[in-house]
Amino acid sequence: MASDRLLQPLWDFLLFRHYTLVSSPFFPVLLAFSCYFIFSVPFAILDVLGERAPLFEYKIQKQRRPTVGMMLRTLGTAVYNHLVFVLPAVLITNVVMPAPPLPAVAPTVWELISGALGVLLIFDTQYFFWHLVHHKNPHLYRWVHAIHHDYISPFSWSTQHLSAVELMTVGFWSNIDPSLLKCHPLTIWTLSVFSIWMSVEDHIGYDLPYSPGAMAHDIHHQKPSSNFAPFFSHWDRLFGTAVTVKPSKKIDKEK
C-alpha cells in the first residue's frame, strides 16, 4: 500500500544524510537530553518572568515560584547523572551488546503508532507500581525517590531531578520495552521525543488548556499519596489513588 511508504523518505533522509549521527549508540541519549533541554527552556522563561509572564494565569501554585538557583541545581543534577552514569552505561552496553545495523526500510505508520502506544502502556504500568512501592516503603523513598520531591511545586527543569538509581531504572525500561516489542529505530526515537515532552509537560506547573498531565502531577507533588502513573490514569483509578481536583488550601498548608 502507498500509505505504508509514507515514512520512507524521512528514513532515507536520516540514513543517507545523517547516518554517522543516528547510528551512534549515543544518539538516543543526545536526542532525549536535547529534547529535555529544549522543551524546558520556554517554561523556565515563564517562571523567571513570574507575574509578568503572559501565561501566569495558568500557574497552578502561584505562591510558589522556582528561583534561578533551583533551576540551575536541577539542571546540574540531570547533567551530572548523564555524564557519570548514563554515558558510561551506554558505552559498556555497546561493547558487550553492539546494536545491529539500522534497517533500510522504514516502519509503516501503523507500526510506528501501535509500537509507540504499546511501549507507553507497558512503561506506564512498570513505573506506576515502581512509583507506588517507593512511596509506600520509607527506606526506598528516602534513598531512591525522595530527591524528586525536593520541590512541592514542580517546574520544567525538575523533570529530571532524579537519583541515579531512578534515572537508570527508567532508562533500562525505556531501552528494554521497545526491544521486547521489536520496535523500529524510528519508532523508538519518535517515542523518546514524545515521552520526554509528556514528562516535561507533567512538571511545568501550568494548567494550560492543552495540558492533560500537569495538574495531575502537580497534585502528586502536593499530595504524594496520589497520581502515581506517568502518562495514563487507569492504574490510579483502579487502585483508588487518582485525584483529579486541586488540593484545598488546608491540605496545601499541611504539606
N, C-alpha and C positions, 0 to 999 in steps of 0.2 A: 504494500500500500504506500501511496505517496506520503501519507502522514507519518509513516514510520521513518522517513528520511529527514524530517524537519530539523533535527538537531545535528545532522551530519556536517553541514557547512561550518557550524560553530566548532565541532570537534576537529574537523580538518584544519581549521584556522589555528587552534591550540596546538595540534600536533606538528604542523608544518612551520609555524612562525615562532612558537614558544616551547618547543619540545624539551630543551635543556631545563627550563624553569619547571614545567609541570611534571616532568619525570623525576625531579629531585625528591628524595624522601623527606626533605624539609619543607616542601611546598605546602602540604596541608597545615603545618604549624604556622608558616608565614601567612597563609590565607586566613586562618582563624584569628590570629593575633591582629592582623591588619584590620579585619572586619570589626573586632572588638574596639580597636582604637578609633577607627573612622566613625562607627556608629555612636560612640560615646561622646565625641567632641561636641556635636551640636547641643546636647543636653548639658554638658559641662558649661558651655557658654550661657545657657539659660540660667543655670544655677549661680554663676558669677554675677549675672545681671540682677538676679533676685526679683524684687517687685517691679523693676523696670522692664523685665522680660515680657514680650508680647503674649506668652502662654502662661503667665504666672497664675491666672485664674484657675488653671487646671492643676496647680500644685496641690498634692494630697495633704502633706503636712507643712502648711505654710509657716508654722512657727519654728520649723527646723530646716536649716539650710547648710549644706556642706561647705566647709571652708576650702581655700586653695590647698592648705596643708593636708586636709583629709583626702583631697583628690590626689595629691602627689604621693601620699602614703599608700593608697590603694593601688595606684598605677605602679608604684615601685614594687609592691608585693607581687603583682602579676608579672612584671619584667623579671624579677628575681627567680620566681618559680619556673619560668620558661627557660631561663639561662642555666639554672643549676639542676633542674630536674627533667624538664620536658626534652630539651635538645639532646642531652646525653642519652636519655631513654630511646629517642628516635635513632640515634647513631648506633647504639648497641643492637636494637631490633633489626636495623638494616644489615648489620654484619651477620647476625645469626640467621635471620629470615629475610633475604632480599626480596623486594617487591617484584612481581612479574612485570614484563614489558606492557606498556599501555596498549590496549586493543585498537585495531584500525577502524572498527565500526562503532558508531555512536549508539547510545541506547534509544529506544523508541520513547516517545513522550509518555506513554503508559508505563513503561518500565521505570522511567525516572520518577514519576509521581507515585506509583504504587510502592516502589522501593523506599523512597523517602518517607512516605507515610508509615510503612511497616517499621522502619528503624525508629521513627519518632514514638510510635506506640510501645515498642519494646523498651526503649530508653526511658520513657515516661514511667513505665512500670518499675524498672530497676531503681530509678532514682527516688520514686515515691517511697518504696519500702526501705531503701538505704537512709533516706532523709528521716522517715518516721522513727526508725530504730535509733538513729543518732540523737534524736530529741528525747526519746524515752530513756536512754541509757546515759546517766550523768557522766560517766568516765569517757565514753565515746564522744559525747557532746563537748566536754571540756578540752580533750586532746586533739579532736579532729575538726569539729564543725563550728565551735564557738567563735572562731575568728570571723566567720562570715556574718555573725550577728553583733559585731562591734558597733554597728550603727542601727538605731531603731528606725531611722528614716533612710531608706536606701537611695543611692544615686548611681548614675551610669557607670562610673569607674569601679564601684563596689561589686559589680558583676563578677569579677574575678579576684575579689579579695578573699582568697581561699587558703586553707592549709595545703601543704604539698600532698598530703595523703588524699584529700578530697579531689584536688586537681588531677592527680594521677588515676584515681578511681574513675572519675568522669571521662578522662582521656582514654582509659582502657576500654570502657563500654563504647565510646564514640568510634573506636577503631575496630572492635570485635563484632559489633552488631551488624554493620554493613557487610562484613566478610561472611557472617553467617547467612545473610540473605543474598550473597553473591551480587552485590550492587556494582554497577559500572562506576569507574572513577568520576565521571561527570555527575552522576547521581550523588556520590559522596561529597564532592566539592559544593554542589548546589545545596545539599542538606546542611553542610557546615556553615555556609553563609546565612541560610535561613535560621538555623538553630542559634547561631551567635546573635543574630538580630533579635530573636524572641527572648533570649536570655538578657540582653541589654535592655530590651523593652520592659521586661519584668521588673527591672531595678531603677527605671528612670525617675520614679517618684511623681509622675504626672499622669493624671487620669484623662488622657486625650480621647476624643471621640472614637478614634480608630483602634485604640489600645486595649486589647482584650485581657492582658495579663498583669498590667502594672498595679491595678488596685488589689487584686488577689494576693500578689506577693508582698505588696506594701503592708497589707493586713497581717501577713505571716510575720513580718519583722516587728510589728506592734504586738501581735498576739501569736507567739511562736508555736502554739498547740494547734494551729490551723493551716490549711492550704499548703500541703507538702509537695504536691505534684508540680513539675516544672512547666508543662505545656497544656495538658488537658485537666479536666476536673472529675472524671468518672470515678477514680480511686478515692478521692476525697469525699465525694458524695456517698460512695459505698461504705466507707469507714466512719462516716459522720464527722469528718474533720473539715468539711467545706464551710467557709464563711464568706458570704457574698456582700455583706454590708459593712460600712465603715464602723470600726470600734467606737464606742461612746467616748466622750471626753473623760469620763470617770475611769475607764479602762486605760486610756492613754496616760493619765496621770499616775496610775498604779504602776505602769511599766516604766 
